[in-house]
Amino acid sequence: MSASPPILLNMQDDVATLTLNRPERMNALTPHLFTQAVLAIDEALAGGARALVLTGAGNAFCSGADMMPDAYEDGSRQGRAASMPEDLGAVLERYYNPFVQKIAALDVPLITAINGPAVGAGLGLALLGDISIMARSAYVMLAFVNIGLVPDAGATWLVAQSVGRAKALEMALLGEKMDAQDALSAGLITRVVDDGEVLEQAQAIAQRLAKGPSIAIGMIRKQVAAALTKDLDGNLLMERANQRRAGMTADFHEAALAFAQKRPPHFTGR
């Protein structure tokens, strides 16, 4: 019997839902999972997806890197390796970082449906969402220090930009659990909902965005990211360039016409 794929892809209209599918390991991350995730995203975009949702199978979002040695083979559970790779930096360079950079470069929005614990690198993935919906019973944990490692998968930048230096250091140095309400109060996530509503609400938001002006939405997500590192003058230049492009889109012209005709606009993503 073949193993279940580590990533499930479901297309509903213009929304693609990607599910981390290793529930027996709390959706722990492996190089094979990252490889399949990249392929799934490419397939979704080629299929016309205008918004993505990322969630986890079972009761967890993602427990972080798989500490089981054989996770660094080909994704199967055969032929245990003697140990994890000695050079973990090489694993990040080949698998983790390209995935994070791919998400950052997307021209479509990503909604994360945090259905359960998001730990270590799993927290990094959860925070990649432009909008993040978290189950009331879930928790986040910047757990790297507990195993003698440092934050990765972009978690250092994502957490620090969300909560500030003092709180980021507390989370990284103590490696303690943070419940959903505290994560919301700290500014890590967008919304907290009842456990059974996480995916439904994430997909509803994704559907709304998929019906929006896709070119402008893609530029907005990158413009906000740039605002975290650029100075005012740099942001003004980026706003000018993006507004010039947005003003030439069919969606803007449709919105202007709809406004004059006192009707809702119908955006086509062009």
Secondary structure as UniProt FT lines:
FT   STRAND          7..12
FT   TURN            13..14
FT   STRAND          15..20
FT   HELIX           23..25
FT   TURN            26..27
FT   HELIX           31..46
FT   TURN            47..48
FT   STRAND          51..56
FT   TURN            58..59
FT   HELIX           69..72
FT   HELIX           88..91
FT   HELIX           92..96
FT   HELIX           97..104
FT   STRAND          110..114
FT   STRAND          118..119
FT   HELIX           121..127
FT   STRAND          131..135
FT   TURN            136..137
FT   STRAND          139..141
FT   HELIX           144..147
FT   TURN            153..154
FT   HELIX           155..163
FT   HELIX           165..174
FT   STRAND          177..179
FT   HELIX           180..186
FT   STRAND          191..193
FT   HELIX           195..197
FT   HELIX           198..210
FT   HELIX           214..227
FT   TURN            228..229
FT   HELIX           232..246
FT   TURN            247..248
FT   HELIX           250..260
FT   TURN            261..262
//
